[in-house]
Amino acid sequence: MLRLSATKNAFGMSRAMVSRRIARKPMNLTHASYSTRSSNQGNSKGKIIVGLGALVAGTTLFNIFYEKENPKSSIDPPLVKRSFPDGAISVIFVLGGPGSGKGTQCAKLVKEQGFVHLSAGDLLREEQKREGSQYGELIASYIKDGKIVPQEVTISLLDRAIKENYNKGQKRFLVDGFPRKMDQALTFEEQIANSKFTLFFECPEEVMLRRLLERGKTSGRADDNIESIRKRFATFIDTSMPVIDYFEKLGKVVKIRCDQPVDEVYAKVKQSIASRSA
């Protein structure tokens, strides 16, 4: 029994069997090594997939919670509400180069047809002189240089003046010398009221220059001098003519030649307003 046991190991395997098993061992080790690498790669891939899945799930849960606490609005932000809806008041813009006779014609319309005449230039000059005005110096410098005062100032003054007169029962307005730029035109119609149409007084430059120099003898206006007048002409061409072109494309411009006698011009003005009011 002892001799037999010496020829076998504890598992009942003979030496020959052990030798054969050892001979095959390198092949099994190689196979085991490959299997281990494949297993490790598979585990790594699995871990990546699991990690990505957890990330996606976490992001989804966060979005659900965030949207619940911060719901998106399905309504666009409201547009700025105009001070006066369509039909509440009638606004006619009165444009033309400096000295084209806008003020003269507006005065006749006020007297005969009951319009309220609001001159943007007059409102700015009054604000400039008003004690304690925060815009006084700014307005003075812009007017002297023939530049256009920032629209926020002018539109604020017009809005206040229109509301004051509306509260007194007035509904027909001539806004003289405004809008001088496209941004003024668009902002006025967005925030205050839609204009009915624009009266555009056409006048040769030499005629306007002569009128302004004559007016400057008694007006006391800082801009009624040859230097400021030239600047105002250039500014009007550059900034105000695009406004005329814009409204003309909308069919909202009436052009009137104003290098004729005052009464002849006024007859055309009345006719134009009557035709637009019909």
Salt bridges, closest charged atoms under 4 A:
ASP86 OD1 - ARG82 NH2 3.06
ASP122 OD1 - ARG125 NH2 2.96
GLU127 OE2 - ARG130 NH2 2.74
GLU127 OE1 - ARG160 NH2 3.49
ASP159 OD2 - LYS163 NZ 3.16
ASP176 OD2 - HIS117 NE2 3.00
GLU189 OE2 - LYS252 NZ 3.30
GLU205 OE2 - ARG230 NH1 3.45
GLU214 OE1 - LYS217 NZ 3.15
ASP223 OD2 - ARG221 NH2 3.02
ASP223 OD2 - ARG232 NH1 3.50
ASP224 OD1 - ARG215 NH2 2.97
ASP224 OD1 - ARG232 NH1 3.40
GLU227 OE2 - LYS231 NZ 3.62
GLU248 OE2 - LYS255 NZ 3.30
ASP259 OD2 - ARG257 NH2 2.75
ASP263 OD1 - LYS108 NZ 3.65
